[in-house]
C-alpha cells in the first residue's frame, strides 16, 4: 500500500501548501519514464516517518509540477523532493541526493 497521496490538480497542491502551515509535508516530483527517478521513488516510498507525503507525476500532471516550481521559486527538476513547513521549503534535493536516510535526517527535527 502506498504511503503517499498523489496530487493530480493545482487545487490539491494549493491545499497542501496551505496545510504545511499546520504541519510539515514532503512532496516528491516523479518522472515515470526516468530510471533515476525510479530509484528516487524507491527511496521516497521506503521513507516511513509519520509525515504527510505527496507525489506528483510530472509528465501526467505537468500543470501541477509547474505550479509547484512557481509557488516555491525553485526550478523544476525530476526527480525532485521538498520538505515544506509553514509554506516555505526547508529542504529540497534532486536526483541521486534523494535518499531515505536524508529524508529521515531532515524530518527528524520537525
C-alpha distances in whole Angstrom, upper triangle without the diagonal:
4,6,9,11,13,17,19,22,24,25,21,22,25,23,21,24,26,23,24,27,26,23,22,19,18,18,17,19,18,20,18,21,22,22,22,19,17,18,18,14,13,15,14,10,11,13,12,15,15,16,15,13,14,14,17,18,21,23,21,22,25,26,24,24,28,28,26,28,31,30,29,32,30,31,28,26,23,21,22,20,22,22,24,26,28,28,29,27,28,26,25,25,24,24,24,25,21,20,18,21,22,20,20,24,24,22,23,26,25
4,6,8,10,13,16,19,21,22,18,18,22,20,18,21,23,20,21,24,23,20,19,16,14,14,13,15,14,17,16,19,20,20,20,17,15,16,15,11,11,13,11,7,10,11,11,13,13,13,12,10,10,10,13,14,18,20,18,19,22,23,20,20,24,24,22,24,27,26,25,28,27,27,24,23,20,18,18,17,18,19,20,22,25,25,25,24,24,23,22,22,21,21,22,22,18,17,15,19,20,17,18,21,21,19,21,24,22
4,7,10,13,16,19,21,21,17,17,20,19,16,19,20,18,18,21,20,17,15,13,11,12,12,15,15,18,17,21,21,21,20,17,16,16,15,12,12,12,9,7,9,9,8,10,10,10,9,7,9,10,14,15,19,21,20,19,22,23,20,20,24,23,21,23,26,24,23,27,25,26,23,22,20,18,17,15,16,16,17,19,22,22,23,21,21,20,19,20,20,20,21,20,17,16,14,17,18,14,15,18,18,16,18,20,18
4,7,9,13,15,17,17,13,13,17,15,12,15,17,15,15,19,18,15,14,10,9,9,10,12,13,16,16,20,20,20,20,16,16,17,14,11,12,13,9,8,11,10,10,11,11,9,7,5,5,7,10,12,16,18,17,16,19,20,16,16,20,19,17,20,22,21,20,23,22,23,21,20,18,16,15,13,14,14,15,17,20,19,20,19,19,18,18,18,18,19,20,20,16,16,14,18,18,14,16,19,18,16,18,20,18
4,6,9,12,14,14,10,11,14,13,10,14,16,14,14,18,17,16,14,11,10,9,10,12,13,16,16,20,21,22,21,17,17,19,17,13,15,16,12,11,14,14,14,15,13,12,8,6,5,6,9,11,14,17,15,14,17,17,14,15,18,17,16,19,21,19,19,23,22,23,20,20,18,17,16,14,15,15,15,17,19,18,20,19,20,20,19,20,20,21,22,22,18,19,18,21,21,17,19,22,20,18,21,23,20
4,6,9,12,13,9,10,13,13,11,14,17,15,16,20,20,18,17,13,12,10,9,10,11,13,13,17,18,20,19,16,16,18,16,13,15,16,13,12,16,16,16,18,17,15,11,9,6,5,6,8,11,13,11,10,13,14,11,12,15,15,14,17,19,18,18,21,20,21,18,18,16,15,15,14,15,16,16,19,21,19,20,19,21,20,19,19,19,20,22,22,18,19,19,22,22,18,21,23,22,20,23,25,22
4,6,8,9,6,6,10,10,9,12,14,14,15,18,19,18,16,13,12,9,10,10,11,14,14,18,19,21,21,17,18,20,18,15,18,19,15,15,19,18,19,20,19,16,12,10,6,6,5,8,10,12,11,8,11,11,8,9,13,12,11,14,16,15,16,19,18,19,16,17,15,15,14,14,14,15,15,18,19,17,18,18,20,20,18,19,19,20,23,22,19,21,21,24,23,20,22,25,22,21,24,25,23
4,7,9,7,8,11,12,12,14,16,17,18,21,22,21,20,16,16,13,13,12,12,14,14,17,19,22,22,18,19,22,20,17,20,21,18,18,22,22,22,23,22,20,16,14,10,9,7,8,10,11,8,6,9,9,7,9,12,12,12,15,16,16,18,20,20,20,17,18,16,17,16,16,17,19,18,21,22,19,21,20,23,23,21,22,21,22,25,25,22,24,24,27,26,23,26,28,26,25,28,29,26
4,5,5,7,9,10,11,13,15,16,17,20,21,21,20,17,17,14,15,13,15,16,17,20,22,25,24,21,22,25,22,20,23,24,21,21,25,24,25,25,24,21,17,16,12,11,9,11,12,13,11,7,10,8,6,9,11,10,11,14,15,14,16,19,19,19,17,19,18,19,18,18,18,19,18,20,21,18,20,20,23,23,21,23,22,24,27,27,24,26,26,29,28,25,28,30,27,26,29,30,27
4,5,5,6,9,10,11,12,14,15,18,20,20,19,16,16,13,15,14,16,18,19,22,23,26,25,22,23,26,23,21,25,25,22,23,26,25,26,26,24,21,18,16,13,13,11,13,12,14,13,9,10,7,5,9,9,7,8,12,12,11,13,16,17,17,15,18,18,19,17,17,17,18,17,19,19,15,17,18,21,21,20,22,21,24,27,26,24,26,27,30,27,25,27,29,26,25,29,29,26
4,5,5,6,9,10,11,12,14,16,18,18,18,16,17,15,17,16,19,21,22,25,26,29,28,25,26,28,25,23,27,27,23,24,27,26,26,26,24,21,17,16,14,14,13,15,16,18,16,12,14,11,9,12,13,10,11,15,14,13,15,18,19,20,19,21,21,22,20,19,18,19,17,18,18,15,18,19,22,23,22,24,24,26,29,29,26,28,28,31,29,26,28,30,27,25,29,29,25
4,6,5,6,9,10,10,13,15,16,16,16,13,14,12,14,14,17,19,20,24,25,27,26,22,24,26,23,21,23,24,20,20,24,22,22,22,20,17,14,13,10,11,11,14,15,17,15,12,14,12,9,12,14,11,11,15,15,13,15,18,19,20,18,20,20,20,18,17,16,17,15,17,17,14,17,18,20,21,20,22,22,25,27,26,23,25,25,28,26,23,25,27,24,22,26,26,23
4,5,5,6,9,10,11,13,15,15,14,11,12,10,12,12,15,17,19,22,23,25,24,20,22,24,21,19,22,22,18,19,22,21,22,21,20,16,13,12,9,10,9,13,13,16,15,11,12,10,7,9,11,8,7,11,12,10,11,15,15,17,15,17,17,17,15,14,13,14,12,14,14,12,14,14,17,18,17,19,19,22,25,23,21,23,23,26,24,20,23,25,22,20,24,24,21
4,5,5,6,9,10,12,14,15,14,13,14,12,15,15,18,21,23,26,26,29,27,24,26,27,24,23,26,25,21,23,26,24,24,23,21,18,15,14,12,14,13,16,16,19,18,14,15,12,9,12,12,9,9,12,12,9,11,14,16,18,17,19,20,20,18,17,15,15,12,14,13,10,13,14,17,19,18,21,22,24,27,26,23,26,26,28,26,23,25,26,23,22,25,25,21
4,5,5,6,9,10,11,12,13,11,14,13,16,17,20,22,24,27,28,30,29,25,26,28,25,23,26,25,21,22,25,23,22,21,19,16,13,13,12,14,14,18,18,21,20,16,18,15,12,14,16,12,12,15,15,12,14,17,19,21,20,22,22,22,20,18,16,15,13,13,12,11,14,15,18,20,20,22,23,26,29,27,24,26,25,28,26,22,24,26,23,21,24,23,20
4,5,5,6,9,10,10,10,8,10,9,13,14,17,20,22,25,25,27,26,22,24,25,21,20,22,21,18,19,21,19,19,18,16,12,9,10,9,11,12,16,17,20,19,16,17,15,12,13,15,12,11,14,15,12,12,16,17,19,18,20,19,19,17,14,12,12,9,10,11,9,12,13,15,16,16,19,20,23,25,23,21,22,22,24,22,19,20,22,19,17,20,20,17
4,5,5,8,10,10,9,8,10,10,13,15,18,21,23,26,26,28,26,23,25,26,22,21,24,23,19,21,23,20,21,19,18,14,12,12,11,13,14,17,17,21,20,17,17,15,12,13,14,11,9,12,12,9,9,13,14,17,17,19,19,19,16,14,11,11,8,9,8,6,8,10,13,14,15,18,19,23,25,23,21,23,22,24,22,19,21,22,18,17,20,20,16
4,5,6,8,10,10,10,13,13,17,18,22,25,27,30,30,32,30,27,28,29,26,24,27,26,22,23,26,23,23,21,19,15,13,14,14,16,17,21,21,24,23,20,20,18,15,17,17,14,13,16,15,11,12,16,18,20,20,22,23,23,20,18,15,14,10,10,8,6,10,13,15,17,18,21,23,26,29,26,24,26,25,27,24,21,23,24,21,19,22,21,17
4,5,5,7,8,8,12,12,16,18,21,25,26,30,30,31,29,26,27,28,25,23,25,24,20,21,23,20,20,18,15,12,10,12,12,15,17,20,21,25,24,21,22,20,16,18,19,16,14,18,18,14,15,18,19,22,22,23,23,23,20,17,14,13,10,9,8,8,11,13,15,17,18,21,23,26,28,26,23,24,23,25,23,19,21,22,19,16,19,18,15
4,5,5,5,6,9,11,15,17,20,24,26,29,28,30,27,24,26,26,23,22,24,22,18,20,22,19,18,16,14,11,9,11,12,15,16,20,21,25,24,21,22,20,17,17,19,16,13,16,17,13,13,16,17,20,20,21,22,21,18,15,12,9,6,5,5,6,8,10,11,13,15,18,21,24,25,23,20,22,21,22,20,17,18,19,15,13,16,15,12
4,6,7,9,13,14,18,20,24,27,30,33,32,33,31,28,30,30,26,25,27,25,22,24,25,22,21,18,16,13,13,15,16,19,20,24,24,28,27,24,25,23,20,20,21,18,16,18,18,15,14,17,19,22,23,24,25,24,21,18,15,12,9,6,4,6,9,11,12,15,17,21,24,27,28,26,23,25,24,25,22,19,20,21,17,15,18,16,12
4,7,10,13,15,19,22,25,29,30,34,33,34,32,29,30,30,27,26,27,25,22,23,24,21,20,17,14,12,11,14,16,19,21,25,26,29,29,26,27,25,22,22,24,21,19,21,22,18,17,21,22,25,25,27,27,26,23,20,16,13,11,8,7,9,12,14,14,17,19,23,25,28,30,27,24,25,24,25,23,20,20,21,18,15,17,15,12
4,7,10,13,17,20,23,26,28,31,31,31,29,26,27,27,24,23,24,22,19,20,21,17,16,13,11,8,8,11,13,17,19,23,24,28,27,25,26,25,21,21,23,21,18,20,21,18,17,20,21,24,24,25,25,23,20,17,14,11,9,6,7,10,12,13,12,15,17,20,23,25,26,24,21,22,20,21,19,16,16,17,14,11,13,12,9
4,7,10,14,17,20,23,25,29,27,28,26,23,24,24,20,20,21,19,16,17,18,15,14,12,10,7,7,9,11,15,17,21,22,25,25,23,24,23,19,19,21,19,16,18,19,16,15,18,18,21,21,21,21,20,17,13,10,7,6,4,7,9,9,10,9,11,13,16,19,22,23,20,18,18,17,18,16,13,13,14,11,9,11,11,7
4,7,10,13,16,20,22,25,24,25,23,20,21,21,17,16,18,16,13,14,16,13,13,11,10,6,5,6,8,11,13,17,18,22,22,19,20,20,16,16,18,17,13,16,18,15,13,17,16,19,18,19,18,17,14,11,8,6,5,7,10,10,10,10,10,11,12,14,17,19,20,18,15,16,15,17,15,11,13,14,12,9,13,13,10
4,7,10,13,17,18,22,20,21,19,16,17,17,13,13,15,13,9,11,13,10,11,10,11,7,6,5,6,9,11,14,16,19,19,18,18,19,15,14,17,16,12,14,17,15,13,16,15,17,16,16,15,13,11,7,6,5,6,9,12,12,12,10,10,9,9,11,13,16,17,15,12,13,12,14,12,9,11,13,10,9,13,14,11
4,7,10,13,16,19,18,19,17,14,15,16,12,11,14,13,9,12,14,12,14,14,14,11,9,6,5,6,8,11,12,16,16,14,15,15,12,10,13,13,9,12,14,13,12,15,13,15,13,13,12,11,8,6,5,7,8,11,14,12,12,10,12,11,9,11,12,14,16,15,12,13,14,16,14,11,14,16,13,13,16,17,15
4,6,10,12,15,14,15,13,10,12,12,9,8,11,11,7,10,13,12,14,15,16,13,11,8,6,5,6,9,10,13,14,13,13,15,12,10,13,14,11,12,15,15,13,16,13,14,11,11,9,7,6,4,7,9,11,15,18,16,15,13,14,12,10,10,9,11,13,13,9,12,12,15,14,11,14,16,14,14,18,19,18
4,7,10,12,12,14,12,9,11,13,10,9,13,13,10,12,16,15,18,18,19,17,15,11,9,6,5,6,6,10,11,10,10,12,10,7,10,12,9,10,14,14,13,15,12,12,9,8,6,5,5,6,9,12,13,17,20,17,17,14,16,14,11,11,9,10,13,13,11,14,15,18,16,14,18,20,18,18,21,23,21
4,6,9,8,10,10,6,8,10,8,7,11,12,10,12,15,15,18,20,21,19,17,13,10,7,6,5,6,8,10,10,11,14,12,9,13,15,13,13,17,18,17,18,16,14,11,9,6,5,7,9,12,15,17,21,23,21,20,18,19,17,14,12,10,10,13,14,11,14,15,19,17,16,19,21,20,20,23,25,24
4,5,6,9,9,6,8,11,10,9,13,14,13,14,18,18,21,23,25,22,20,17,14,10,9,6,5,6,9,10,10,14,13,11,13,16,15,15,18,20,19,20,17,15,12,9,6,6,9,12,15,19,20,24,27,24,23,21,23,20,17,15,12,11,14,16,14,16,18,21,20,19,22,24,23,24,27,29,27
4,6,8,10,7,7,11,11,9,12,15,14,14,17,19,22,24,25,23,21,18,15,11,10,7,8,7,9,11,12,16,15,13,16,19,18,18,22,23,22,23,21,19,15,13,10,10,13,15,18,21,23,27,29,27,26,24,26,23,20,18,15,13,16,18,16,18,19,23,22,21,24,26,25,25,29,31,29
4,7,9,8,8,11,12,12,14,17,17,17,20,22,25,27,28,27,25,21,19,15,13,10,10,9,11,14,14,18,18,15,18,21,20,20,23,25,24,25,22,20,16,14,10,11,14,17,20,24,26,29,32,30,29,26,28,25,21,19,16,14,16,19,17,19,21,24,24,23,26,28,27,28,31,33,32
4,6,5,6,9,10,10,13,15,15,16,18,20,23,26,28,26,24,21,19,15,14,11,11,11,13,15,15,19,18,16,18,21,20,19,23,24,23,24,20,18,15,12,9,8,12,15,19,22,24,28,31,29,28,25,26,23,19,16,13,10,12,15,14,16,19,22,21,21,24,26,25,26,29,31,30
4,5,5,6,9,10,11,13,14,15,17,19,22,25,27,26,25,21,20,17,16,14,14,14,17,19,19,22,21,19,21,24,22,22,26,27,25,26,22,21,17,14,11,10,13,16,20,23,26,29,32,30,29,26,26,23,20,17,13,10,11,14,13,15,17,20,20,20,23,25,24,26,28,31,30
4,5,5,6,9,10,11,12,14,16,17,21,23,25,24,23,20,19,16,16,14,14,15,17,19,19,22,21,18,20,23,21,20,24,25,23,23,20,18,15,12,9,7,11,13,17,20,23,26,30,28,26,23,23,20,16,13,10,6,7,11,10,12,15,17,17,17,20,21,21,23,25,28,28
4,5,5,6,9,10,10,12,14,15,19,21,23,21,20,16,15,12,12,10,11,12,14,15,16,19,17,15,17,20,18,17,21,22,20,21,18,17,13,10,7,5,8,11,14,17,20,24,27,25,24,20,21,18,15,12,9,7,9,11,9,11,14,17,16,16,19,21,20,21,24,26,25
4,6,5,6,9,10,10,12,14,18,20,23,21,20,17,16,13,13,11,13,14,15,17,18,21,19,17,20,22,20,21,24,25,24,25,21,20,17,14,10,8,12,13,17,19,22,26,29,27,26,23,24,21,18,15,12,10,11,13,11,12,14,17,17,16,19,21,21,22,24,27,27
4,5,5,7,9,10,11,13,16,19,22,21,21,17,17,14,15,14,16,17,19,20,21,24,22,19,22,24,22,22,26,26,24,25,22,21,18,15,12,9,12,13,16,19,22,25,29,27,26,23,23,19,17,14,11,9,8,11,9,9,11,14,14,14,17,19,19,20,22,25,25
4,5,5,6,8,10,11,14,16,19,18,18,14,14,12,13,13,14,16,18,18,19,21,19,17,20,21,19,19,22,23,21,22,19,18,15,12,9,7,8,9,13,15,18,22,25,24,22,19,19,16,13,10,9,7,7,8,6,7,9,12,12,11,14,16,16,17,19,22,22
4,5,5,6,8,10,13,16,18,16,16,12,12,9,11,11,13,15,16,16,18,20,18,16,19,21,18,19,23,23,21,23,20,19,16,14,11,8,10,10,13,15,18,21,25,23,23,20,20,17,15,13,11,10,11,12,9,9,10,13,14,12,15,17,17,17,20,23,22
4,5,5,6,9,12,15,17,17,17,14,14,12,14,14,16,18,19,20,21,24,22,20,23,24,22,23,26,26,24,26,23,23,20,17,14,11,13,13,16,17,20,23,27,26,25,22,22,19,17,15,14,12,11,13,10,9,9,12,13,12,14,17,18,18,20,23,22
4,5,5,6,10,13,15,15,16,13,14,13,15,16,18,20,21,21,22,25,22,20,23,24,21,22,25,25,23,24,21,22,19,17,14,11,12,11,14,15,18,21,25,24,23,20,19,16,14,13,12,11,10,10,7,5,5,8,10,9,11,13,14,14,16,19,19
4,6,5,9,11,13,12,12,9,10,9,12,13,15,18,19,19,20,22,19,17,21,21,18,19,23,22,20,22,19,20,18,16,13,10,10,8,11,12,15,18,21,21,20,17,17,14,13,12,12,12,12,11,7,7,6,10,10,8,10,13,13,13,15,18,17
4,5,8,11,13,12,12,9,10,10,13,14,17,19,19,19,21,23,20,19,23,23,20,22,25,24,23,25,23,23,21,19,16,13,13,12,14,15,18,20,24,23,23,20,20,18,16,16,15,15,15,15,11,10,8,12,13,11,12,16,16,15,17,20,19
4,6,9,12,13,14,12,14,13,17,18,20,23,23,23,25,27,24,22,26,26,23,25,28,27,25,27,25,26,23,21,18,15,16,14,16,16,19,21,25,25,24,22,21,18,18,17,17,16,15,15,12,9,6,10,12,10,10,14,15,14,15,19,19
4,6,9,10,11,10,12,13,16,18,20,23,24,23,25,26,23,22,25,25,22,23,26,25,23,25,23,24,22,20,18,15,15,12,13,13,16,18,21,22,21,19,17,15,15,15,16,16,15,14,11,8,5,8,10,7,7,11,11,10,12,15,15
4,6,8,10,10,13,14,18,20,23,26,25,25,27,28,24,24,27,27,23,25,28,26,24,27,25,27,25,24,21,19,18,15,16,14,17,18,21,22,22,20,19,17,18,18,19,20,19,18,14,12,9,11,12,9,8,12,13,11,11,15,14
4,6,9,10,13,16,19,22,24,27,27,26,28,28,25,24,27,26,23,25,27,25,23,26,25,27,25,24,22,20,18,15,15,12,15,15,19,20,20,18,17,16,17,18,20,21,20,18,15,13,10,11,12,9,7,10,11,8,8,11,11
4,7,9,13,16,19,22,25,28,27,26,28,28,24,24,27,26,23,25,27,25,23,26,25,28,26,26,24,22,20,17,16,13,14,14,17,19,19,18,17,17,18,20,22,23,23,21,18,17,13,15,15,12,10,13,13,9,10,12,10
4,6,10,13,17,20,22,25,25,23,25,25,21,21,24,22,19,21,24,21,19,23,22,24,23,23,21,20,17,14,12,10,11,11,14,15,16,15,14,14,16,17,20,21,22,20,16,16,13,15,14,11,11,13,12,8,10,12,9
4,7,10,14,17,19,22,22,20,22,22,18,18,21,19,17,19,21,19,18,21,21,23,21,21,20,18,16,13,12,10,10,11,14,14,15,15,15,15,16,18,19,21,22,20,17,17,15,17,16,13,13,16,14,11,14,15,12
4,7,10,13,16,19,18,17,19,19,15,15,19,18,15,17,20,18,17,20,19,20,18,18,17,15,13,10,10,9,10,12,15,15,16,14,15,14,14,15,16,18,19,18,14,14,13,16,15,11,13,16,14,12,15,16,14
4,7,10,12,16,15,13,15,15,12,12,15,15,12,15,17,16,15,18,17,18,16,16,14,13,12,10,10,10,11,14,16,15,16,14,16,15,14,15,16,17,19,18,15,16,15,18,17,14,16,18,16,15,18,19,17
4,7,9,12,12,10,12,14,11,10,14,14,12,14,17,16,16,18,17,17,14,14,12,11,10,9,11,12,13,17,19,17,18,16,18,16,14,15,14,15,17,17,14,15,15,18,17,15,17,20,18,17,20,22,20
4,6,9,8,7,9,10,7,7,11,11,10,12,15,15,15,17,15,15,12,12,10,10,10,10,12,14,15,18,20,18,18,16,19,17,15,15,14,15,18,18,15,17,18,21,20,17,20,22,20,20,23,25,22
4,6,6,6,8,10,9,8,11,13,12,14,17,17,17,19,17,16,13,12,9,10,11,12,14,17,18,22,24,21,21,19,22,20,17,16,15,15,18,19,16,18,19,23,21,19,22,25,23,23,26,28,26
4,6,5,5,8,8,6,9,11,11,11,14,16,16,17,15,13,10,9,8,9,10,12,14,18,18,22,24,21,21,19,21,20,16,16,14,14,17,18,16,19,21,24,22,21,24,26,24,24,27,29,27
4,6,5,9,10,9,11,13,14,14,17,19,19,20,18,16,12,12,10,11,13,16,18,21,22,26,28,25,25,23,25,23,20,19,16,16,20,21,19,22,24,27,25,24,27,29,27,27,31,33,31
4,6,9,9,9,12,14,14,16,18,19,20,21,20,18,15,15,13,14,15,17,19,22,23,26,28,25,25,24,26,25,22,21,19,19,22,23,21,24,25,28,27,25,28,30,28,28,32,33,31
4,6,6,7,9,10,11,13,15,16,17,18,18,16,13,14,13,14,14,16,17,20,20,23,24,21,22,21,24,23,20,20,18,19,22,23,21,23,24,28,26,24,27,29,27,26,30,31,29
4,5,5,6,9,10,11,12,14,15,16,15,14,10,12,11,13,14,16,17,20,20,23,24,21,21,20,23,22,19,19,17,18,22,22,21,24,25,28,26,24,28,29,27,27,31,32,29
4,5,5,6,9,10,10,12,14,15,15,14,12,14,14,16,16,17,17,20,19,22,23,19,20,20,23,22,20,20,19,21,24,25,23,26,27,30,28,26,29,30,28,27,31,32,29
4,5,5,6,9,10,10,12,14,14,13,11,13,13,14,13,14,14,17,16,19,20,16,17,17,20,19,17,18,17,19,23,22,20,23,24,27,25,22,26,27,24,24,28,28,25
4,5,5,6,9,10,11,12,11,10,7,9,10,11,10,12,12,15,15,18,20,16,16,15,18,17,15,15,14,16,19,19,17,21,22,25,22,20,24,25,22,22,26,27,25
4,5,5,6,9,10,10,10,9,7,10,12,14,12,14,14,17,17,20,20,17,17,16,19,18,16,17,16,18,21,21,20,23,25,27,25,23,27,27,24,25,29,29,27
4,5,5,6,8,10,10,11,10,13,14,16,14,15,14,16,15,17,18,14,14,14,18,18,16,18,17,20,23,23,21,24,26,28,25,23,26,27,24,24,28,28,25
4,5,5,6,8,8,9,8,11,12,13,11,11,10,12,11,14,15,11,12,11,15,14,12,14,14,17,20,19,18,21,22,24,21,19,23,23,20,20,24,24,21
4,6,5,6,5,6,6,9,11,13,10,11,11,14,13,16,17,13,12,11,15,14,12,13,13,16,19,18,17,21,23,24,21,20,23,24,21,21,25,25,23
4,6,5,7,8,9,12,15,17,14,15,14,16,14,17,17,13,13,12,16,16,15,16,17,20,23,22,21,24,26,28,25,23,26,27,23,24,27,27,24
4,6,8,10,11,14,17,18,15,15,12,14,12,14,13,9,10,10,14,15,14,16,17,21,24,22,21,24,25,27,24,22,25,25,21,21,25,24,22
4,5,9,10,13,15,16,13,12,10,11,9,12,12,9,7,7,11,11,10,13,15,18,21,19,18,21,22,24,20,19,22,22,18,19,22,21,19
4,7,9,12,15,17,14,14,12,14,13,15,15,12,10,9,13,13,12,14,15,18,21,19,19,23,24,25,22,21,24,24,20,21,25,24,22
4,6,9,12,13,10,11,10,13,12,15,16,13,11,9,12,11,9,10,11,15,18,16,16,19,22,23,19,18,22,22,18,20,23,23,21
4,7,10,12,10,12,12,15,16,19,20,17,15,13,15,14,11,11,11,14,17,16,16,20,23,24,21,20,24,24,21,22,26,26,25
4,7,9,8,10,11,15,16,19,21,18,16,14,16,15,11,11,9,12,15,15,15,18,21,23,20,19,23,23,21,22,26,26,25
4,6,6,9,11,15,17,20,22,20,18,15,17,14,11,9,7,8,12,12,12,16,19,21,18,18,21,22,20,21,25,26,25
3,5,8,12,15,17,21,24,21,20,17,18,15,12,10,7,7,10,12,11,14,17,19,17,16,20,21,19,21,24,26,25
4,7,10,14,16,20,23,21,19,16,17,14,11,9,6,5,9,10,8,11,14,16,15,14,18,19,18,19,22,24,23
4,7,11,13,17,19,17,16,12,14,11,7,6,4,6,10,9,7,11,13,15,13,12,16,17,15,16,20,21,20
4,7,10,13,17,15,13,10,11,8,5,5,6,9,11,9,7,10,11,13,11,9,13,14,12,12,16,17,16
4,6,10,13,11,10,6,8,6,4,7,9,12,14,12,10,12,13,14,12,9,13,13,10,11,15,15,13
4,7,10,10,8,6,6,5,6,9,12,15,16,14,11,13,13,14,11,8,11,11,8,8,12,12,10
4,7,6,5,4,6,7,9,12,15,18,20,17,15,17,17,18,15,12,14,14,11,10,14,13,10
4,5,5,6,7,9,12,15,18,22,23,20,18,19,19,19,17,14,15,15,12,10,13,12,9
4,5,8,9,12,15,19,21,25,26,23,22,23,23,23,20,18,19,19,15,14,16,14,11
4,7,9,12,14,17,20,23,25,23,21,23,23,24,21,18,20,20,16,15,19,17,14
4,6,9,11,14,17,21,23,20,19,21,21,22,19,17,19,18,14,14,17,16,13
4,6,7,11,14,17,19,16,15,17,18,19,15,14,16,15,12,12,16,15,13
4,7,11,14,18,19,15,14,16,17,16,13,12,14,12,9,10,13,11,10
4,7,11,14,15,11,11,13,14,14,10,9,12,11,7,9,12,12,12
4,7,11,12,9,9,11,13,14,10,10,13,13,10,12,15,15,15
4,7,8,6,6,9,12,13,10,10,13,13,11,13,17,18,17
4,6,6,6,10,13,14,12,12,16,16,14,16,20,21,21
4,6,6,9,13,14,13,13,17,17,16,19,21,23,23
4,5,7,11,12,11,12,15,16,16,18,20,23,23
4,6,10,10,8,10,13,13,12,15,17,19,20
4,7,9,7,7,11,12,11,13,16,18,18
4,5,5,6,9,10,11,12,14,17,17
4,6,5,6,9,10,11,12,15,16
4,5,5,6,9,10,10,14,15
4,5,5,6,8,10,12,14
4,5,5,6,8,11,11
4,6,5,6,9,10
4,6,5,8,10
4,6,7,8
4,5,5
4,6
4
